């Protein structure tokens, strides 16, 4: 961890300033500390040549740029989670006809390291593919862009968009033994008014509701 200069340091130091030189020294310490340098580096700063100082500053700049990129990535992930919560709340009003927001899904097993890393970067990529006639035959997959699907063998593709209309709703699956969910209830309701086909469920988030922990999915059911 980086060393921190406590506020008492400033008060103690400024109370003992006896000359302009003292003030300049303290100001330099504060200046370099605010740039993220450690006290050991600051003490050695004046003994460095201009070239050594330039190298030190370039190194620090590179570190800050890397931190900046990391912060951007974290902010993007946080924004994605905020959007997931907003989507969940919108789906409280179920059975809205909408465009499905994926065009291709490829198979996904936890032992596939590259796909696992993609899932870690964006959990919303995780998708489950079913058909209303055979709900028990569930396939796990990851959403990929249409262009990216070309890099996968056809045997890895478990679903492609082929037009059609979709109704969407919030599916809840309890994180408990056998993972009970309310998908069948939603399907039965929709089948009162439509013939149904493919079922695509995209993971939103895991959270507690009414004392139970659920995985929440944005689920699309093909209707005709």
C-alpha positions as CSV (number, residue, x, y, z in Angstrom):
1,X,0.0,0.0,0.0
2,X,1.1,3.5,-0.6
3,X,2.3,5.5,2.4
4,X,-0.1,8.2,3.6
5,X,0.9,11.5,5.1
6,X,-1.5,12.2,8.0
7,X,-3.0,15.6,8.4
8,X,-1.0,16.0,11.6
9,X,2.2,15.9,9.5
10,X,1.1,19.1,7.7
11,X,0.2,20.9,10.9
12,X,3.4,19.9,12.7
13,X,5.6,20.7,9.7
14,X,4.0,24.1,8.9
15,X,4.2,25.1,12.6
16,X,8.0,24.8,12.5
17,X,8.7,26.6,9.2
18,X,11.7,28.9,9.8
19,X,12.6,29.9,6.3
20,X,11.5,30.0,2.7
21,X,13.7,26.9,2.2
22,X,11.6,25.0,4.8
23,X,8.4,26.0,3.1
24,X,9.7,24.9,-0.3
25,X,10.8,21.5,1.0
26,X,7.4,20.9,2.6
27,X,5.7,22.1,-0.6
28,X,7.8,19.7,-2.7
29,X,6.8,16.8,-0.4
30,X,3.1,17.6,-0.7
31,X,3.5,18.1,-4.5
32,X,5.2,14.7,-5.1
33,X,2.9,12.9,-2.6
34,X,-0.2,14.2,-4.4
35,X,1.3,12.6,-7.6
36,X,1.3,9.3,-5.8
37,X,5.0,8.9,-5.0
38,X,6.1,7.2,-1.8
39,X,8.1,9.0,0.9
40,X,11.2,7.1,0.1
41,X,11.0,8.2,-3.6
42,X,10.4,11.7,-2.5
43,X,13.4,11.8,-0.2
44,X,15.6,10.6,-3.1
45,X,14.1,12.9,-5.7
46,X,16.7,15.7,-5.3
47,X,19.6,13.2,-5.7
48,X,18.3,12.0,-9.0
49,X,19.5,13.4,-12.3
50,X,17.0,15.1,-14.6
51,X,17.0,12.0,-16.8
52,X,16.3,9.8,-13.8
53,X,13.5,12.1,-12.7
54,X,12.0,12.0,-16.2
55,X,12.1,8.2,-16.2
56,X,10.5,8.2,-12.7
57,X,7.7,10.5,-13.9
58,X,7.1,8.5,-17.1
59,X,6.8,5.3,-15.0
60,X,4.4,7.0,-12.7
61,X,2.4,8.3,-15.7
62,X,2.2,4.8,-17.1
63,X,1.0,3.5,-13.8
64,X,-1.7,6.1,-13.6
65,X,-2.9,5.4,-17.2
66,X,-3.2,1.7,-16.3
67,X,-5.2,2.6,-13.2
68,X,-7.4,4.9,-15.3
69,X,-8.2,2.1,-17.7
70,X,-9.0,-0.2,-14.8
71,X,-11.3,2.4,-13.3
72,X,-13.1,2.8,-16.6
73,X,-13.6,-0.9,-16.8
74,X,-14.9,-1.0,-13.2
75,X,-17.3,1.9,-13.9
76,X,-18.6,0.1,-17.0
77,X,-19.3,-3.0,-15.0
78,X,-21.0,-1.0,-12.3
79,X,-23.2,0.7,-14.8
80,X,-24.1,-2.7,-16.3
81,X,-25.2,-3.9,-12.9
82,X,-27.3,-0.7,-12.4
83,X,-28.9,-1.3,-15.7
84,X,-29.7,-4.9,-14.7
85,X,-31.5,-3.7,-11.6
86,X,-33.5,-1.2,-13.7
87,X,-34.4,-3.9,-16.2
88,X,-35.5,-6.2,-13.3
89,X,-37.9,-3.5,-12.0
90,X,-39.3,-2.8,-15.5
91,X,-40.0,-6.5,-15.9
92,X,-42.2,-6.4,-12.8
93,X,-44.9,-5.5,-15.3
94,X,-44.7,-8.9,-17.3
95,X,-45.7,-10.0,-20.7
96,X,-44.5,-7.2,-22.9
97,X,-44.0,-7.9,-26.6
98,X,-40.4,-6.9,-27.5
99,X,-37.5,-7.5,-29.7
100,X,-35.2,-10.2,-28.4
101,X,-31.8,-8.7,-27.6
102,X,-29.6,-11.6,-28.8
103,X,-29.0,-13.1,-32.2
104,X,-26.7,-16.0,-31.5
105,X,-26.0,-18.2,-28.5
106,X,-23.1,-20.7,-28.3
107,X,-22.8,-23.6,-25.8
108,X,-21.0,-22.9,-22.5
109,X,-19.4,-25.2,-20.0
110,X,-17.6,-24.0,-16.9
111,X,-14.4,-25.8,-18.0
112,X,-14.1,-23.6,-21.1
113,X,-11.7,-21.0,-19.8
114,X,-12.1,-18.4,-22.5
115,X,-15.9,-18.4,-22.3
116,X,-15.7,-18.4,-18.5
117,X,-13.7,-15.2,-18.7
118,X,-16.2,-13.6,-21.0
119,X,-19.0,-14.5,-18.6
120,X,-17.0,-12.9,-15.7
121,X,-16.6,-9.7,-17.7
122,X,-20.3,-9.6,-18.4
123,X,-22.7,-12.0,-16.6
124,X,-25.6,-10.9,-18.9
125,X,-24.0,-12.9,-21.7
126,X,-25.0,-16.1,-19.8
127,X,-28.1,-17.5,-21.5
128,X,-30.3,-20.5,-21.2
129,X,-32.0,-22.1,-24.2
130,X,-35.2,-24.2,-23.9
131,X,-38.3,-25.0,-25.9
132,X,-41.8,-24.9,-24.4
133,X,-42.5,-28.5,-25.5
134,X,-39.4,-29.8,-23.8
135,X,-38.6,-27.5,-20.9
136,X,-36.4,-30.1,-19.1
137,X,-34.0,-30.1,-22.0
138,X,-32.1,-27.0,-21.0
139,X,-28.9,-25.8,-22.7
140,X,-26.5,-23.3,-21.2
141,X,-24.8,-20.8,-23.4
142,X,-23.3,-17.4,-24.0
143,X,-24.6,-14.7,-26.2
144,X,-22.2,-13.7,-29.0
145,X,-22.4,-11.1,-31.7
146,X,-23.4,-12.4,-35.1
147,X,-19.9,-11.7,-36.6
148,X,-18.2,-13.5,-33.7
149,X,-20.3,-16.6,-34.3
150,X,-18.2,-17.3,-37.4
151,X,-15.3,-18.4,-35.2
152,X,-17.3,-21.2,-33.6
153,X,-18.0,-24.6,-35.1
154,X,-21.6,-25.0,-36.1
155,X,-21.9,-27.8,-33.5
156,X,-21.3,-25.1,-30.7
157,X,-24.2,-22.9,-31.8
158,X,-27.3,-23.8,-29.8
159,X,-29.6,-21.1,-31.0
160,X,-29.9,-18.5,-33.7
161,X,-32.4,-15.7,-34.2
162,X,-34.8,-16.5,-37.0
163,X,-37.3,-13.6,-36.8
164,X,-40.5,-14.2,-34.8
165,X,-42.2,-12.4,-32.0
166,X,-41.3,-12.6,-28.3
167,X,-43.0,-11.9,-25.0
168,X,-40.7,-11.0,-22.1
169,X,-41.0,-11.3,-18.4
170,X,-39.0,-11.7,-15.2
171,X,-38.2,-15.3,-14.3
172,X,-37.1,-16.1,-10.7
173,X,-35.1,-19.2,-9.8
174,X,-34.5,-19.9,-6.1
175,X,-30.9,-20.6,-5.1
176,X,-31.9,-23.8,-3.2
177,X,-32.1,-27.5,-3.7
178,X,-33.2,-28.4,-7.2
179,X,-33.4,-24.7,-8.1
180,X,-37.2,-24.3,-8.3
181,X,-38.4,-21.5,-10.6
182,X,-41.6,-20.0,-11.9
183,X,-41.0,-20.5,-15.6
184,X,-43.7,-23.1,-16.0
185,X,-46.3,-20.8,-14.5
186,X,-45.4,-18.0,-17.0
187,X,-45.5,-20.5,-20.0
188,X,-48.9,-21.8,-19.0
189,X,-50.3,-18.2,-18.8
190,X,-48.9,-17.3,-22.2
191,X,-50.3,-20.5,-23.8
192,X,-53.8,-19.4,-23.0
193,X,-53.4,-16.7,-25.7
194,X,-50.5,-17.9,-27.9
195,X,-48.7,-20.8,-29.3
196,X,-45.2,-20.8,-27.9
197,X,-41.8,-21.9,-29.1
198,X,-38.3,-21.1,-28.0
199,X,-37.5,-19.9,-24.5
200,X,-34.4,-17.7,-24.0
201,X,-33.5,-16.6,-20.5
202,X,-30.7,-14.1,-19.9
203,X,-29.2,-13.7,-16.5
204,X,-29.7,-10.4,-14.7
205,X,-28.5,-10.7,-11.2
206,X,-28.6,-12.7,-7.9
207,X,-30.3,-11.0,-5.0
208,X,-32.6,-11.6,-2.0
209,X,-36.4,-11.2,-2.1
210,X,-38.9,-12.0,0.6
211,X,-36.2,-13.8,2.7
212,X,-35.1,-16.0,-0.2
213,X,-32.1,-15.8,-2.6
214,X,-33.0,-15.8,-6.3
215,X,-31.3,-15.8,-9.7
216,X,-33.3,-13.3,-11.8
217,X,-33.5,-13.8,-15.5
218,X,-34.9,-11.7,-18.3
219,X,-36.8,-14.4,-20.2
220,X,-38.1,-14.2,-23.8
221,X,-40.7,-16.6,-25.1
222,X,-41.4,-17.0,-28.8
223,X,-45.1,-16.5,-29.6
224,X,-47.2,-17.0,-32.7
